């Protein structure tokens, strides 16, 4: 069986940053097939605010030669996202958004036929809450709850806390700070209900407890490589092929 080709990129923000996936920018895309994967590290916005426009965007992704999978970011239509049916994709629970578009749920591990494993854990703090409307274009669900963390730990334990790739939207605290950002503060958590948990602390725990080859994230609108126990790629308009 032909080995799947896997590409990873950052935020597409509905259609605002989708140009990087068009043929003139992503020439390799035209050589792919539906067995090949494009992974978006959150803020895909394929499900956002308008049902008809969401269907149109999902149809555009379905028309691409590849299959699209993504973790959620902070700018997702969480209220509508949870209405999509949950299925299984490569062993991971996922919302099926289109014929070949999947939102992988937090803490799920996707395992390919060649043994490569991908841990997905979406979510991030929005920095623009003051300019958004609660439960319309901003949702508390951008942060995780304990059930999602428990799911992540259970799945990691099943694989001996070892995966090949971590796919997230935000990054652990140490990498936020390397870019000049503070980690979460109690003030930042004040806008959320008591069940919502600091995403940076969750990612810190995953980072410390898990062996991985590479970590991929988005959120910061830059292309940057950082190093810790393994390479951490922050992606925006760059598209990386896994080898």
Secondary structure as a PSIPRED ss2 file (coil, helix, strand):
# PSIPRED VFORMAT (PSIPRED V4.0)

   1 X C   1.000  0.000  0.000
   2 X C   1.000  0.000  0.000
   3 X C   1.000  0.000  0.000
   4 X C   1.000  0.000  0.000
   5 X C   1.000  0.000  0.000
   6 X E   0.000  0.000  1.000
   7 X E   0.000  0.000  1.000
   8 X E   0.000  0.000  1.000
   9 X E   0.000  0.000  1.000
  10 X C   1.000  0.000  0.000
  11 X C   1.000  0.000  0.000
  12 X C   1.000  0.000  0.000
  13 X C   1.000  0.000  0.000
  14 X C   1.000  0.000  0.000
  15 X C   1.000  0.000  0.000
  16 X C   1.000  0.000  0.000
  17 X C   1.000  0.000  0.000
  18 X H   0.000  1.000  0.000
  19 X H   0.000  1.000  0.000
  20 X H   0.000  1.000  0.000
  21 X H   0.000  1.000  0.000
  22 X C   1.000  0.000  0.000
  23 X C   1.000  0.000  0.000
  24 X C   1.000  0.000  0.000
  25 X C   1.000  0.000  0.000
  26 X C   1.000  0.000  0.000
  27 X H   0.000  1.000  0.000
  28 X H   0.000  1.000  0.000
  29 X H   0.000  1.000  0.000
  30 X H   0.000  1.000  0.000
  31 X H   0.000  1.000  0.000
  32 X C   1.000  0.000  0.000
  33 X C   1.000  0.000  0.000
  34 X C   1.000  0.000  0.000
  35 X C   1.000  0.000  0.000
  36 X C   1.000  0.000  0.000
  37 X E   0.000  0.000  1.000
  38 X E   0.000  0.000  1.000
  39 X E   0.000  0.000  1.000
  40 X E   0.000  0.000  1.000
  41 X E   0.000  0.000  1.000
  42 X C   1.000  0.000  0.000
  43 X C   1.000  0.000  0.000
  44 X C   1.000  0.000  0.000
  45 X C   1.000  0.000  0.000
  46 X C   1.000  0.000  0.000
  47 X C   1.000  0.000  0.000
  48 X C   1.000  0.000  0.000
  49 X C   1.000  0.000  0.000
  50 X C   1.000  0.000  0.000
  51 X H   0.000  1.000  0.000
  52 X H   0.000  1.000  0.000
  53 X H   0.000  1.000  0.000
  54 X H   0.000  1.000  0.000
  55 X H   0.000  1.000  0.000
  56 X H   0.000  1.000  0.000
  57 X H   0.000  1.000  0.000
  58 X H   0.000  1.000  0.000
  59 X H   0.000  1.000  0.000
  60 X H   0.000  1.000  0.000
  61 X H   0.000  1.000  0.000
  62 X H   0.000  1.000  0.000
  63 X H   0.000  1.000  0.000
  64 X C   1.000  0.000  0.000
  65 X C   1.000  0.000  0.000
  66 X C   1.000  0.000  0.000
  67 X E   0.000  0.000  1.000
  68 X E   0.000  0.000  1.000
  69 X E   0.000  0.000  1.000
  70 X E   0.000  0.000  1.000
  71 X E   0.000  0.000  1.000
  72 X C   1.000  0.000  0.000
  73 X C   1.000  0.000  0.000
  74 X C   1.000  0.000  0.000
  75 X C   1.000  0.000  0.000
  76 X C   1.000  0.000  0.000
  77 X C   1.000  0.000  0.000
  78 X H   0.000  1.000  0.000
  79 X H   0.000  1.000  0.000
  80 X H   0.000  1.000  0.000
  81 X H   0.000  1.000  0.000
  82 X C   1.000  0.000  0.000
  83 X C   1.000  0.000  0.000
  84 X C   1.000  0.000  0.000
  85 X C   1.000  0.000  0.000
  86 X E   0.000  0.000  1.000
  87 X E   0.000  0.000  1.000
  88 X E   0.000  0.000  1.000
  89 X E   0.000  0.000  1.000
  90 X C   1.000  0.000  0.000
  91 X C   1.000  0.000  0.000
  92 X E   0.000  0.000  1.000
  93 X E   0.000  0.000  1.000
  94 X E   0.000  0.000  1.000
  95 X E   0.000  0.000  1.000
  96 X E   0.000  0.000  1.000
  97 X E   0.000  0.000  1.000
  98 X E   0.000  0.000  1.000
  99 X C   1.000  0.000  0.000
 100 X C   1.000  0.000  0.000
 101 X E   0.000  0.000  1.000
 102 X E   0.000  0.000  1.000
 103 X E   0.000  0.000  1.000
 104 X E   0.000  0.000  1.000
 105 X C   1.000  0.000  0.000
 106 X C   1.000  0.000  0.000
 107 X C   1.000  0.000  0.000
 108 X E   0.000  0.000  1.000
 109 X E   0.000  0.000  1.000
 110 X E   0.000  0.000  1.000
 111 X E   0.000  0.000  1.000
 112 X C   1.000  0.000  0.000
 113 X C   1.000  0.000  0.000
 114 X C   1.000  0.000  0.000
 115 X C   1.000  0.000  0.000
 116 X C   1.000  0.000  0.000
 117 X E   0.000  0.000  1.000
 118 X E   0.000  0.000  1.000
 119 X E   0.000  0.000  1.000
 120 X E   0.000  0.000  1.000
 121 X E   0.000  0.000  1.000
 122 X C   1.000  0.000  0.000
 123 X C   1.000  0.000  0.000
 124 X C   1.000  0.000  0.000
 125 X C   1.000  0.000  0.000
 126 X C   1.000  0.000  0.000
 127 X C   1.000  0.000  0.000
 128 X C   1.000  0.000  0.000
 129 X H   0.000  1.000  0.000
 130 X H   0.000  1.000  0.000
 131 X H   0.000  1.000  0.000
 132 X C   1.000  0.000  0.000
 133 X C   1.000  0.000  0.000
 134 X E   0.000  0.000  1.000
 135 X C   1.000  0.000  0.000
 136 X C   1.000  0.000  0.000
 137 X C   1.000  0.000  0.000
 138 X E   0.000  0.000  1.000
 139 X C   1.000  0.000  0.000
 140 X H   0.000  1.000  0.000
 141 X H   0.000  1.000  0.000
 142 X H   0.000  1.000  0.000
 143 X C   1.000  0.000  0.000
 144 X E   0.000  0.000  1.000
 145 X C   1.000  0.000  0.000
 146 X H   0.000  1.000  0.000
 147 X H   0.000  1.000  0.000
 148 X H   0.000  1.000  0.000
 149 X H   0.000  1.000  0.000
 150 X H   0.000  1.000  0.000
 151 X H   0.000  1.000  0.000
 152 X H   0.000  1.000  0.000
 153 X H   0.000  1.000  0.000
 154 X H   0.000  1.000  0.000
 155 X H   0.000  1.000  0.000
 156 X H   0.000  1.000  0.000
 157 X H   0.000  1.000  0.000
 158 X H   0.000  1.000  0.000
 159 X C   1.000  0.000  0.000
 160 X C   1.000  0.000  0.000
 161 X C   1.000  0.000  0.000
 162 X E   0.000  0.000  1.000
 163 X C   1.000  0.000  0.000
 164 X C   1.000  0.000  0.000
 165 X E   0.000  0.000  1.000
 166 X E   0.000  0.000  1.000
 167 X E   0.000  0.000  1.000
 168 X E   0.000  0.000  1.000
 169 X C   1.000  0.000  0.000
 170 X C   1.000  0.000  0.000
 171 X C   1.000  0.000  0.000
 172 X C   1.000  0.000  0.000
 173 X H   0.000  1.000  0.000
 174 X H   0.000  1.000  0.000
 175 X H   0.000  1.000  0.000
 176 X H   0.000  1.000  0.000
 177 X H   0.000  1.000  0.000
 178 X H   0.000  1.000  0.000
 179 X C   1.000  0.000  0.000
 180 X C   1.000  0.000  0.000
 181 X C   1.000  0.000  0.000
 182 X C   1.000  0.000  0.000
 183 X C   1.000  0.000  0.000
 184 X C   1.000  0.000  0.000
 185 X C   1.000  0.000  0.000
 186 X H   0.000  1.000  0.000
 187 X H   0.000  1.000  0.000
 188 X H   0.000  1.000  0.000
 189 X H   0.000  1.000  0.000
 190 X C   1.000  0.000  0.000
 191 X C   1.000  0.000  0.000
 192 X C   1.000  0.000  0.000
 193 X C   1.000  0.000  0.000
 194 X C   1.000  0.000  0.000
 195 X C   1.000  0.000  0.000
 196 X C   1.000  0.000  0.000
 197 X E   0.000  0.000  1.000
 198 X C   1.000  0.000  0.000
 199 X H   0.000  1.000  0.000
 200 X H   0.000  1.000  0.000
 201 X H   0.000  1.000  0.000
 202 X H   0.000  1.000  0.000
 203 X H   0.000  1.000  0.000
 204 X H   0.000  1.000  0.000
 205 X H   0.000  1.000  0.000
 206 X H   0.000  1.000  0.000
 207 X H   0.000  1.000  0.000
 208 X H   0.000  1.000  0.000
 209 X H   0.000  1.000  0.000
 210 X C   1.000  0.000  0.000
 211 X E   0.000  0.000  1.000
 212 X C   1.000  0.000  0.000
 213 X C   1.000  0.000  0.000
 214 X E   0.000  0.000  1.000
 215 X E   0.000  0.000  1.000
 216 X E   0.000  0.000  1.000
 217 X E   0.000  0.000  1.000
 218 X C   1.000  0.000  0.000
 219 X C   1.000  0.000  0.000
 220 X C   1.000  0.000  0.000
 221 X C   1.000  0.000  0.000
 222 X C   1.000  0.000  0.000
 223 X C   1.000  0.000  0.000
 224 X E   0.000  0.000  1.000
 225 X E   0.000  0.000  1.000
 226 X E   0.000  0.000  1.000
 227 X E   0.000  0.000  1.000
 228 X C   1.000  0.000  0.000
 229 X C   1.000  0.000  0.000
 230 X C   1.000  0.000  0.000
 231 X E   0.000  0.000  1.000
 232 X E   0.000  0.000  1.000
 233 X E   0.000  0.000  1.000
 234 X E   0.000  0.000  1.000
 235 X C   1.000  0.000  0.000
 236 X C   1.000  0.000  0.000
 237 X C   1.000  0.000  0.000
 238 X C   1.000  0.000  0.000
 239 X E   0.000  0.000  1.000
 240 X E   0.000  0.000  1.000
 241 X E   0.000  0.000  1.000
 242 X C   1.000  0.000  0.000
 243 X C   1.000  0.000  0.000
